[in-house]
Amino acid sequence: MRAVIRKFTVASWLACASLGASANIPPGADSTATPPAAEPAATAAPAATPEATAPDEVQEVVVTAPEARYVSPTRRDRIGRIWAPVFINGRGPFRLVLDTGASGSCVIQRVATELDLKPDPSASVRLQAVTGSATVPTIRVDTLLIGDLQINGAKMPIIPDALGGAEGILGNEGLTDRRVYIDFRHDLIAITHSHNRAAPPGFYTVPFTLQRGRLLTVDAWLGRVRAKAIIDTGGQTTVANLALRDALLRKYSEGKPEIDKIQGVTAEIQEGEGLRAPSLEFGPVSIHTDRMTFADMRIFQYWKMTDEPALLIGMDALGLLDTLIIDYRRNELQLRMRAY
């Protein structure tokens, strides 16, 4: 194995947090698909204590906003993730990473300080990160608002400031009957009621299932190998388990691996293998990622996803789309490719 070290920073999963990895975007990423018909553009945290136990349940939240109020401008951070402007207790907006792999929302200590909210050590939760777990304190907020999504009475964990400039994570709580519209080309995000709308003209559709209640999962192929893929907008890079690596090596010769060092927000580090990989395909979409990291991350072990090929599709792949719509009522991705 070549001694080439690539250090990855990964966001957390939580009883609130992100599944995804944050990493340097591999060179040579590309996306191919038949271009569809054009469509008009859419309108310093408390020290974490490492642990190995499973996370506590996040309290159920209430969505009260009746209908769409505005479309929110977004930004792409330096590693390609989506920063969504979120108002907390009527203040902000704060820059939270939109994370479809998160079961709840979290903030860094600076946000809690600005809101004049003191963490409650007696209401700590267990943070389950990609590379390990830790106990973190929480704050209680009255409201969290973006688009027409309002969450009342949320308990928000305080996570270490390891998000590349973002101020927290916007998770998937409250999205059961929602439609998340992300226009990468115009930097817009809209969260509205689904209304069971079919895909607009020029969009491809890909069905998904919600594994374990909230993990947005699609069937994917890498060459002739089938895998379960989790859509993870909170992760910068795509990471696969060793079962997928082994299945690929039985069918393809991909050369010698490089060493990838993967570090989570709990500061724990795991090593992975960087290898060339076939195109990633799900539904009608085909994406050339050129290179992929393979490792049995702690999160794969936590979800018991080590025996069969599985991967987390991060923003190195998703960010190559023109528009991504996630309709939680229809259990459907609606995708428009970029025309190159």
Secondary structure by P-SEA (a helix, b strand, c coil): cccbbbbbbbbbbcccccccccccccccccccccccccccccccccbbbbbccccccccbbbbccccccbbbbbbbcccbbbbbbbbccccccbbbcccccccbbbbcaaaaaaacccccccbbbbbbcccbbbbbbbbbbcccccccccccccbbbbbccccccccccccccccccbbbbbbcccbbbbbcccccccccccbbbbbbbbcccccbbbbbbcccbbbbbbbcccccbbbbcaaaaaaaaacccccbbbbbbbbccccbbbbbbbbbbcbbbcccbbbbcccccccccaaaaaacccccccccccccccccccbbbbbccccbbbbbbbcc
